[in-house]
Amino acid sequence: MTSFDHDLFVIGAGSGGVRASRIASGHGANVAVAEEFRVGGTCVIRGCVPKKLLVYGAHFAEDLVDAKRFGWQIEGKAFDWPTLRDNVLGEVDRLNGLYQNTLDSHQVTTLHGRATFIDAHTVAVDGKRITAKHILVATGARPFVPDIPGAELGITSNEVFHLPTLPRRVVIAGGGYIANEFAGIFHELGSDVTLINRSESILRGWEPALADRLLTISVAKGINFKLSCGLERLEKTADGIRVHFTDGKSVDTDVFLWAVGRRPNVEGLGLEAAGVALSETGAIQVDADSQTSVPHIYAVGDVTDRIQLTPIAIREGHAVADRLFGTRDWRVDYSVVPSAVFSNPPLGSVGMTEAQAKNAYGTVKIFTSDFRPMRNVLANRNERALYKLVVAAASDKVVGAHMIGPDSPEILQAVAIAIKAGLTKAQFDDTVALHPTMSEELVLMK
C-alpha cells in the first residue's frame, strides 16, 4: 500500500483552495496547501474586496454633493488618496490574517512557496518534494496584457491598489466589469477617465438594455468612451504615457490600466509532468466533479473555464472535499447564478437575458420599470434606474431579472432566490409592495 505525505495537497490558497482545505481537514484528512503570494487569493487580496472598498470611498463624492439638497452644509471637503488606499490595504492585511487563522485552526499545513508537479502524485515546494494521494489545483487567474509595443507601461488591477498618488488622467482598456468599475471609481475620485474598447459596446454578455443605460449614464457623468477602437502602442513621454490608436489618433495619460480579460494561471505548474490536460482556452479541463484528465487531480475556480466568481470557486472546492473525504457526493449547480457590476450606478443580473430566453422558450414576456429613484428626485439628479423581468410565457415563470440603479446588487440577491425557486410572475404580483422603496418596482410591473 502506497504511503503519502498528505491525503490532499492544494496548490493555491484563494477562496476555492482555502474552502477545500478547511472542509477536507474537517472530515479528518491530512491536508497541506501551498501559496506563493498571500493567503486569500485574488478576491480578498487584489480583487473584489479591496475594489468594493474603493467603490464605497468613491461614492462619497456624489453623496457629499447630494447632501446639500437634504439640508447638510459641508464646507471645505477634500479627498486624500493615500488615506483611502492605506485603509483599504490595512483591511486586506486583516482579512489575510483571518484566512491564515482559518487554515491554522483547522490543522491545515501552509507552505509559503510555489508548488510545481514532479509527477502525478508529487509536487515540489522550494525544492522540497511532497507526495499526496489527491491534489487540487486552485491557482486562479491573472489579468491579461496584450503583446503590443509598450504594453509594459500599463498597470493591471493587481497594481491599481498601490498607486502612490491619485492620477490626474486615467485611460482604461476594456469593456467588461473590471474596466467599468474602475472607470466609475477614478471618475468619482476626480480623475479624467477615458475607457477604450475594441468592440462597439460594453459589458458583452449582459442584458443589452442595462449596458446601454450604464453607457448613457457614464457619458452624462463625464467619462469618455472610445469604442470600436484599435490599440496600436503605448509610448513613454516626459509627463506620462501616450496611447496610440490604429486610426492614427492618440491620447495622453498618467496611468494606463489594462482590463481586457483574465487568463488562468497554468504556466510553470508542471501540469504536463502530471498528465493534466488543458482546454482549448488554456484552462485546466475538468468534468462536472472538478476532476481533471488525471483521476486523483482536481481543479476549481478561475484556473478552469467555468464561471469565474468567488462563490462558485468556494462551492467547487467544498464539493471536491465532501466528495473525497465526506459522506456527501454533490455537484455545483451553475444555473441561475447572480452577478453584479459595481459600477456607478451598479448592475445586478440573474438568470436569462431576453435573447437567451427567446432561444430557450420561444415566446417570452418582458416587464420593465424605468424610474427615477426617490433620492435622485430630491437630489435633483436625472439619473434613472431600470429594472427588467424576463418571463417564459407558457409557464409564467420568471427566468431572468436585470437591474441597474442604486443598491441593485443588494436587491438582486433576494430576487435570485425567487428565480432559483421557480416562482411565477403571478406570485411576484401577489406579493405586497414594500413602500416607499426601489425594490417595490419588482412586484408592481404590469
C-alpha positions in Angstrom: 0.0 0.0 0.0 1.4 3.3 -1.1 2.1 5.9 1.7 1.7 9.6 1.0 2.7 12.7 3.0 -0.8 14.1 2.7 -4.3 12.9 1.8 -4.9 16.2 0.0 -2.4 18.8 -1.3 -3.9 22.1 -2.5 -2.0 24.4 -4.8 -3.3 27.9 -4.2 -4.8 29.4 -1.1 -7.5 31.5 -2.6 -11.2 31.2 -1.9 -11.6 27.8 -3.5 -8.4 26.3 -2.1 -9.0 27.5 1.4 -12.6 26.2 1.4 -11.5 22.8 0.1 -8.6 22.6 2.6 -10.8 23.5 5.6 -13.6 21.1 4.7 -11.3 18.2 3.9 -9.4 18.7 7.2 -12.8 18.8 9.0 -13.5 15.4 7.5 -10.3 14.1 9.0 -8.0 14.4 6.1 -4.3 15.3 6.4 -4.2 18.5 4.3 -1.4 20.9 3.1 -1.8 23.9 1.0 0.9 25.9 -0.9 0.6 29.6 -1.7 3.3 31.6 -3.4 1.8 35.1 -2.6 -0.7 35.7 0.2 -3.4 33.6 1.6 -6.8 34.8 0.5 -6.4 34.8 -3.3 -7.5 37.3 -5.9 -10.8 38.3 -4.3 -9.5 39.1 -0.9 -6.0 40.4 -1.7 -6.3 42.2 -5.1 -9.8 41.8 -6.4 -13.4 42.2 -5.3 -12.9 43.1 -1.7 -10.4 46.0 -2.0 -12.2 47.1 -5.2 -15.6 47.3 -3.4 -14.0 49.3 -0.6 -12.8 51.8 -3.3 -16.3 51.9 -4.7 -17.6 52.8 -1.3 -15.0 55.5 -1.0 -15.7 56.9 -4.4 -19.4 57.1 -3.9 -18.9 59.8 -1.2 -18.2 62.2 -4.0 -21.8 62.2 -5.1 -23.2 61.8 -1.6 -21.5 64.9 -0.4 -22.9 66.9 -3.4 -26.4 65.5 -2.8 -26.2 66.2 0.9 -26.8 69.9 0.2 -30.2 69.2 -1.2 -31.0 67.4 2.0 -30.1 70.3 4.2 -26.5 69.5 5.1 -23.9 72.2 4.8 -20.5 70.7 4.1 -17.6 73.1 3.6 -14.0 72.5 2.8 -14.4 68.9 1.7 -11.3 67.4 0.1 -10.2 63.9 -0.9 -6.9 62.3 0.2 -6.0 59.2 -1.9 -3.3 57.8 0.5 -5.8 57.7 3.3 -8.2 55.6 1.4 -5.5 53.4 -0.2 -3.8 52.7 3.1 -7.0 51.9 5.0 -8.1 49.5 2.2 -4.7 47.8 2.3 -5.0 47.6 6.0 -8.3 45.8 5.7 -6.7 43.4 3.2 -4.0 42.6 5.7 -6.6 41.9 8.3 -8.5 39.5 6.0 -5.3 37.9 5.0 -4.7 37.1 8.7 -8.2 35.8 9.2 -7.8 33.4 6.2 -4.4 32.2 7.6 -6.0 31.7 11.0 -8.8 29.6 9.4 -6.2 27.3 7.9 -4.2 27.1 11.1 -7.2 26.4 13.3 -8.2 23.6 11.1 -4.8 22.0 11.3 -4.0 22.6 7.6 -0.3 22.8 6.9 0.5 26.0 5.0 3.6 26.1 2.8 4.5 29.6 1.6 6.1 28.9 -1.7 5.5 28.0 -5.3 4.3 24.4 -5.9 5.1 22.5 -9.2 4.3 19.0 -10.2 7.1 16.5 -10.4 4.8 13.6 -11.3 1.1 12.9 -10.8 1.4 12.3 -7.0 4.4 14.5 -6.2 5.0 18.3 -6.0 8.0 20.4 -5.2 7.8 23.5 -3.0 11.0 25.4 -2.8 13.0 22.3 -3.6 11.1 20.1 -1.1 9.4 17.0 -2.6 5.9 16.3 -1.2 3.6 13.4 -2.1 -0.2 13.4 -1.9 -3.0 10.9 -2.6 -5.1 13.7 -4.1 -4.1 17.1 -5.5 -6.3 20.1 -6.0 -5.2 22.9 -8.3 -6.7 26.3 -7.3 -4.3 28.8 -8.7 -6.8 31.2 -10.1 -6.3 33.6 -12.9 -4.4 36.8 -13.7 -5.0 40.0 -15.8 -4.2 39.5 -19.5 -1.8 42.0 -21.0 -1.8 42.1 -24.9 1.5 41.8 -26.7 1.8 45.3 -28.2 4.7 47.7 -28.2 4.9 49.5 -24.8 2.4 47.2 -23.1 4.6 47.1 -20.0 3.9 50.8 -19.4 0.4 49.9 -18.3 -0.7 48.5 -15.0 -3.3 45.9 -14.1 -5.9 45.6 -11.4 -3.1 43.9 -9.3 -1.2 47.2 -9.1 -4.0 49.7 -9.0 -4.5 49.4 -5.3 -0.9 50.6 -4.7 -0.7 53.8 -6.7 1.4 56.4 -4.9 -0.8 59.2 -5.9 -4.3 59.7 -7.5 -3.6 60.1 -11.2 -5.0 63.2 -12.9 -5.7 61.2 -16.1 -6.5 57.5 -16.5 -7.1 55.5 -19.7 -8.7 52.1 -19.2 -8.6 49.4 -21.8 -11.5 47.1 -21.8 -15.3 47.0 -21.7 -16.1 44.4 -19.1 -17.0 44.7 -15.4 -13.5 45.5 -14.2 -13.0 48.3 -16.7 -16.3 49.9 -15.9 -15.9 49.6 -12.2 -12.6 51.3 -12.2 -13.8 53.9 -14.6 -16.5 54.8 -12.1 -14.1 54.8 -9.2 -11.5 57.0 -10.7 -14.0 59.4 -12.2 -15.7 59.9 -8.8 -12.4 60.4 -7.1 -11.6 63.2 -9.5 -9.5 61.7 -12.3 -10.2 62.4 -16.0 -11.2 59.0 -17.3 -11.2 57.6 -20.8 -12.4 54.0 -21.4 -11.3 52.4 -24.7 -12.8 49.1 -26.1 -12.2 47.3 -29.3 -15.9 46.4 -29.7 -18.8 48.8 -30.3 -20.4 48.1 -26.9 -19.6 47.5 -23.3 -20.4 44.6 -20.9 -20.6 41.8 -23.5 -23.0 39.1 -22.4 -25.0 41.3 -20.1 -28.6 42.3 -20.8 -28.1 45.0 -23.6 -30.6 47.4 -22.1 -28.6 47.6 -18.9 -25.3 48.0 -20.7 -26.8 50.8 -22.9 -28.1 52.5 -19.8 -24.8 52.4 -18.0 -23.1 53.8 -21.1 -25.6 56.7 -21.3 -25.3 57.5 -17.6 -21.5 57.2 -17.6 -21.2 59.6 -20.6 -23.5 62.0 -18.8 -21.3 61.9 -15.7 -18.3 62.9 -17.8 -16.5 59.6 -18.5 -15.0 59.5 -22.0 -15.6 56.4 -24.2 -13.7 55.4 -27.3 -15.4 52.3 -28.7 -14.6 50.2 -31.8 -11.1 51.3 -31.0 -7.9 49.6 -32.1 -4.9 50.0 -29.8 -1.5 50.2 -31.6 1.1 51.0 -29.0 2.0 52.8 -25.7 4.8 55.3 -25.6 6.6 56.8 -22.6 6.5 60.6 -22.6 8.1 63.3 -20.4 5.0 63.6 -18.3 3.2 60.3 -18.7 2.1 57.8 -21.4 0.9 58.4 -24.9 -1.7 56.0 -26.2 -1.6 55.5 -29.9 -4.7 54.1 -31.8 -4.9 52.3 -35.1 -6.8 55.2 -36.6 -3.8 57.5 -36.2 -5.1 59.4 -33.2 -3.6 59.4 -29.7 -4.3 60.5 -26.1 -2.0 61.3 -23.2 -2.5 59.8 -19.8 -0.8 59.4 -16.4 -1.9 55.9 -15.8 -2.9 53.2 -18.4 -4.9 50.3 -16.9 -5.3 47.0 -18.6 -8.7 45.4 -18.0 -9.1 43.3 -21.2 -9.7 39.9 -19.6 -8.0 37.3 -17.4 -6.0 34.2 -18.1 -5.8 31.0 -16.0 -2.6 30.6 -14.0 -1.3 27.3 -15.5 2.2 28.2 -16.6 5.1 26.8 -14.7 2.9 24.4 -12.7 4.4 21.3 -14.3 1.0 20.1 -15.4 2.5 18.2 -18.3 4.6 16.2 -15.9 1.4 15.1 -14.1 -0.5 14.5 -17.4 -3.2 17.1 -16.7 -4.9 18.2 -19.9 -5.8 21.8 -20.8 -8.9 23.0 -22.7 -8.9 25.0 -25.9 -9.0 28.2 -23.9 -5.8 27.3 -22.0 -7.6 26.4 -18.7 -7.5 23.1 -16.9 -10.1 20.8 -18.3 -12.4 19.3 -15.7 -15.6 17.4 -15.6 -18.8 18.0 -13.5 -16.9 16.8 -10.4 -13.9 19.2 -11.0 -11.9 16.1 -11.9 -9.1 16.6 -14.4 -7.8 14.1 -17.0 -5.9 12.5 -14.1 -8.4 10.8 -11.8 -6.9 11.9 -8.5 -6.1 15.5 -9.6 -8.8 18.2 -9.4 -9.1 21.8 -10.3 -11.5 24.5 -9.1 -12.1 28.3 -9.5 -10.7 30.6 -12.2 -8.0 28.2 -13.3 -10.8 26.3 -15.0 -13.0 27.6 -17.8 -16.3 27.7 -15.8 -17.9 30.7 -14.2 -15.3 33.0 -12.7 -16.9 34.1 -9.5 -15.6 33.7 -5.9 -18.8 32.0 -4.6 -18.6 29.5 -7.4 -14.9 28.6 -6.6 -15.9 28.2 -2.9 -18.7 25.8 -3.8 -16.5 23.9 -6.2 -13.8 23.4 -3.5 -16.4 22.4 -0.9 -17.9 19.8 -3.3 -14.5 18.3 -4.0 -13.6 18.0 -0.3 -17.0 16.5 0.5 -16.8 14.0 -2.3 -13.3 12.8 -1.5 -13.4 12.7 2.3 -17.0 13.3 3.5 -20.3 11.4 3.1 -22.0 13.8 0.7 -21.4 13.5 -3.0 -22.8 16.6 -4.8 -22.1 18.8 -7.7 -22.2 22.6 -8.2 -25.3 23.9 -9.9 -24.3 26.5 -12.4 -27.8 27.6 -13.3 -29.3 30.9 -12.0 -26.1 32.3 -10.7 -26.4 36.0 -9.8 -23.7 38.5 -10.7 -23.1 42.2 -10.3 -21.0 45.1 -11.7 -20.1 47.6 -9.0 -20.1 50.5 -11.5 -21.7 53.8 -10.8 -24.6 53.1 -10.8 -24.2 49.3 -10.1 -25.8 46.5 -12.1 -27.3 43.2 -10.9 -28.3 40.3 -13.1 -29.6 36.7 -12.6 -30.9 34.1 -15.0 -31.5 34.5 -18.7 -31.3 37.7 -20.8 -34.2 38.4 -23.1 -32.3 36.9 -26.1 -31.3 33.7 -24.2 -34.9 33.2 -23.0 -36.3 33.5 -26.5 -33.8 30.9 -27.7 -34.8 28.6 -24.9 -38.6 29.1 -24.7 -39.6 30.8 -27.9 -42.3 33.1 -26.5 -41.4 35.3 -23.6 -43.0 38.3 -21.8 -40.9 41.3 -20.9 -41.7 43.6 -18.0 -39.8 46.8 -17.3 -39.8 49.6 -14.9 -37.9 52.7 -15.9 -37.9 55.2 -13.0 -36.1 57.9 -11.1 -35.3 56.8 -7.5 -36.8 59.0 -4.8 -33.4 60.0 -3.6 -32.3 61.2 -7.0 -35.5 63.2 -7.4 -34.8 65.3 -4.3 -31.1 65.4 -5.1 -32.1 66.9 -8.4 -30.3 64.1 -10.3 -31.8 63.0 -13.6 -30.2 59.5 -13.3 -32.8 56.8 -13.9 -32.9 53.2 -12.7 -34.1 50.3 -15.0 -35.5 47.0 -13.8 -36.3 44.2 -16.3 -38.0 40.8 -15.7 -37.9 38.1 -18.3 -40.8 35.7 -18.1 -41.4 32.4 -20.0 -44.9 32.9 -21.5 -46.0 29.3 -21.3 -45.2 28.7 -17.6 -45.3 32.3 -16.4 -42.0 31.6 -14.6 -39.7 34.5 -14.1 -36.5 33.2 -15.7 -34.4 36.4 -15.6 -34.0 39.6 -13.7 -31.8 42.5 -14.6 -31.3 45.8 -12.8 -29.3 49.0 -12.9 -29.7 51.6 -10.2 -28.7 52.3 -6.6 -28.2 49.2 -4.5 -29.1 46.9 -7.4 -26.8 44.0 -6.3 -28.2 44.1 -2.8 -31.8 43.9 -4.1 -30.9 41.3 -6.7 -29.8 38.7 -4.1 -33.4 38.2 -2.9 -34.7 38.2 -6.4 -32.2 35.4 -7.3 -33.8 33.2 -4.6 -37.2 33.7 -6.1 -36.0 32.8 -9.6 -34.0 29.9 -8.4 -37.2 28.6 -6.7 -39.1 28.9 -10.0 -41.6 31.5 -8.9 -44.0 32.9 -11.4 -44.8 36.4 -12.4 -48.2 36.0 -10.8 -46.5 35.2 -7.5 -44.4 38.3 -7.8 -47.6 40.3 -8.4 -49.3 38.7 -5.4 -46.5 39.9 -3.1 -47.4 43.2 -1.3 -45.1 46.0 -2.2 -42.8 47.5 0.5 -43.3 51.2 0.1 -41.5 53.5 -0.4 -38.6 51.5 -1.8 -36.9 51.0 -5.1 -37.4 47.2 -4.8 -41.2 47.5 -4.8 -40.9 48.0 -8.5 -40.2 44.3 -8.8 -43.8 43.4 -7.7 -45.6 46.3 -9.5 -44.6 45.7 -13.1 -47.5 45.2 -15.4 
